[in-house]
Amino acid sequence: MDRELDVATRAKTIEWLKTEVVDQMSRLFKAIWDGSTTRVKDSLAGLIASSYILGRRLGIPYRDLDSAIQDKLAKLKQEGHQLEDQYRDLTELSEHIRKR
């Protein structure tokens, strides 16, 4: 019975975290619409934190998620992503993550 309760609690937590991600996206879009830099930063921070925690609850350690982000950035750079070609955003983000 305890195991079933634990599984149910974990599933409920994951569902709640999914709603947090959606909520942070909504807050971000509203903040962008309103032009509030402070609220944009807060929403982005909440979205990133919620995403990391959701990943952890799904069994993905933070370090593995960082590695997956690095791999994704490298792949996008290799494919000639527009943000890299015009602004070098992917390289800068990759360097930021690497230096953490």
N, C-alpha and C positions, 0 to 999 in steps of 0.2 A: 504493500500500500504506500509506503514512504517513497519508493522508487517512482510509482505512478504520479504521486503528488509532485515530486521533483521534476519529472518530465513535463507535466502540465505547467508548472511554474516557469520553467525555462522557455517553453513555447509561448506562454503569455508575455514574458519579457521580450522575446524576439518580436512578437507582433507589436508590442508597445514601442519598441525601438524603430520599427518600420514607420509607424505613424509619426515619430519624432523627426525622422528624415524628411518625410513629406511636409510636415509642419514647418521645418526650417527652410525648405525650398519655397514654400508659400511666403514666409516672412521675408526671405531674400528678394523675391520678385516685387513685393510691396515696397520694400526699402529702396530698391532700384527705381521703382516708379516714382516714389516720393523724393528721391535724390538725397537720401540721408546716408552719408558716409559712415557715421557711427553705427547705424542700424544694419548697413550692409556688412560691415566688419563683424558685428555681433552674430548676424545670421550665418555668414560664412563659417565663423568659428564653431557655431552650434552644429552646422551641417557636417563639417569635417569631424568634429568630436563624436557626433552621433554615428557617423559612418564607421569610424574606427571601433567604437564600442560594439556596434552591431556585428562587425566582422569578428571581433573577439568572441562574442556570444555564439557565433556560428563556427567557432573553432579555428579562426585565423589569428595567429599572434600578430601583435603590432609590427614587429620586425619583418614578418613575412609580407604584411601589407605594404610596408615601405619598399620592400624588394620588388613586389609586384608593380608598384607605381613606377619605380625606376625602370623596370623591364618595359612597361607600357610606354613610358616617355622615349626610351631608346628606339622602340619599334616605330613610334610616330615620327621621330626625327629621321629615321632611315627611309620612311615612306615619303618624306618631303612635306611634312605638315605645314600648312600655311602660316600658323602662328610662329613656327620655328624660322621659316624662311624670312618672314617680315620683321619679327621682333626678338627672336631667340628666346622666347618664353620657356620653351621646353628645356633648353640647356640651363637656363637660370634656375628653374624649379629643380631640375636634377642635381645641380650643384648645391642648392639649399638643403635638399634632403640628404645628400652625401655628407655634408659638413655637420649635420646634427649629431 
